[in-house]
Amino acid sequence: MKTILMAASALSLLAAPAFAQSTSTVNLTGNVAPLCGTGGHSSGGVSAPTASQDIVISGLTDADGRVVAQDINVGFGNLWCNSAASLTLKVNPLTTSEANTDTASFFTRIDMSVAGPLLDTYFVDSQTGAPTSVGDGEYSATIGQAFETGTGTYDNAVISIIAPAQDRPVAGDYTGSVVVTISNS
């Protein structure tokens, strides 16, 4: 009898009507705008430049009035873009507005070059794939994906003051700059 009751109970479960089920779906969409910026490293790395934005070069000339070759360590701080980007580096040599009539002996321009991991990573020779030597002028690179430099790996650089073999700079105030610009492609 127990077996018959159990079988009847099992059959009644199978014969019971199924509960109706319904589903409601809400689909969400959104958009993240392409952005580039400086500072604010996402994981706590370097966010600010490691050197003052204004660098005063001491000992630009020696006792004979000739330019002293020297390296200045700087950091560009954290640079980032959340999509493909263009990176441009412009090196403006040190120049003065002082008059110079004796161009055979004196000059009013001191050249600089810049080197570092940021440049070695993004500015490469299109023919050899080797890092580009960055001197006076403007250099650009295209980065095909989102990137961030402030991890301490790519943000450091060395600005080198180049000493000409002969001649001397005219006395006066000299100004120059290294400008890094990032923008979404």
N, C-alpha and C positions, 0 to 999 in steps of 0.2 A: 504494500500500500504506500509505504514511504517513497518507493521508487516511482510509482505512478504520480504521486503528488509533486514530486520534484520535476518530473518530466512535464507535467501540466503547467507548473510555474514557469519553467523555461520557455515553453511554447507561448504562454501569455505575454512574456517579455518581448518575444519576437513579433507577436501580433499587435503590440501596443503602437499607437500612432507616433511617428517621429515628431519632435518639437520643431517648429519652423525657425529657421535661422536667417538673419539678415545682416549685411555688412554695410557700413558707411565709411567711405574713404575720403579723406581730405588731402589733396596733393598740395605741396608747398613748392614754390620756386623762389629763387633769389638771384642776386647778382652782386659780385664783388668788383668794384671799379679798379682798374689798374692804377697803382700808386707807386711813387718813389719817395724816399725821404732820407733824412740823416738822423743820427741819434737813436735812442730808444731800442737798443738791441733786445731781441725777443727772449734770449736766454741769459741775460745778465752779463754779456761780454762787454767789450769796449764800446762806449757810446759817444764819448766826446773825443776830440782830437787830443793827442798825447803831448802836443806842444802848443804854445800860445798861438793864436791865429796870427799875431804879429810877432815876427822873429827879428831881433836885432842881431846882426852879424858883427861880432867883435873881431878885431884883428883882420880886417879885410885886406890890408896891405902890410908888407914888411917894412923894415927900416929904409930899404932902397926904393920904396914907393911902388913895388910890384905886387900884383894880386897874389894872395896866398891861397893855394888850392886847399879846400876843406870840405868835409862832409857834415851835414846837419841832419840828425835823425828827427823825423816828424811822423805823426800819425794823422791820417785823414778822418779818423773816427769811424763810426758805423755808417755805411752807405747801404741802402737796400731798395729793391724793387720787387713787387709781388707778381711780376710778369716779365716777359721778354723786355729787354731794355737796351738803350744806347748809353755808352759810357764815353765821355770825352775828357781828355786831360790837356790843358793848355799851359805851356811853360812860357812865361814872359820874362826875358832876361832882366838883370839889374841894369837900370839906365839912370842917367842924370840929365837935367836940363841945362847944366852949366855950359857955357860957351867953350869951344875948342877950336882954336885956329891952327894949332900945330898938330895936325893929324898924323904926321910922320913919327911923332914921339909919344903922343897921348891919345887915349880913347875914352869914350863916354858910355860904353856898353860892356858888361861883364856877363858872359854866358854861364848858364846853369844846365845841369842834366838831372834827371830824376830816375831812380831805380827802386825796385822793391817788389814783393810778392804780388801785390795788386796788379802792377803793370806786367809782370812776367806771366800772370795768369790770363789776362784779357787782351793785352796788346802784343800780338805775335806777328812775325813776318809772314805774309801770305804765301811766300814761296818756300821758305824753309821750315816754318812752324816754330822757329826759335823766338825767344822773347825779343821784343823790339827795344832798341836803344832809344830812350826818350830824351831828346835835347830840346833846344829852342823850337817852338812851333806848337801845333795842335795835333793831337792824336785821338783817334776814335776807335771804338770797338763795339760790336754787337754781341749781346749776351742773350742766348736763346731761351732762357728760362728765369724764373724767380731766383734772386740771389741776395745774400747779405754778407758784408765784408767784415763786420766788427767782431769776429771771433778771435781776434788776435793773430790770425794767420795772414790776412790780406791787408790789414789797415796800416801797417808800418811802411815807411819809405825813407829813402836817403836822398836829400837834395845835395848835389855836388856843385861847388863853385869851381869853375874851370879857370885855371891861371894861364893866360897867354904866354908864349915863349919870350916875347920881347915887349917893349913899351910899358907904359904906366897909365893908370886911370887918372883922369882929371879929378881934382879935389871937389868934393861936394856931396850932397845927399843922393844916394842911389836907392831906387825902389824897383821891385820886381814881384812876381807872384807865381804860384802854382795853383791852378783852378781845376777842380774835378767837378764835372757836371754829369748827373744821371737823369735819364728821362725814359718813360715807357716808350717802346717802339710802336 
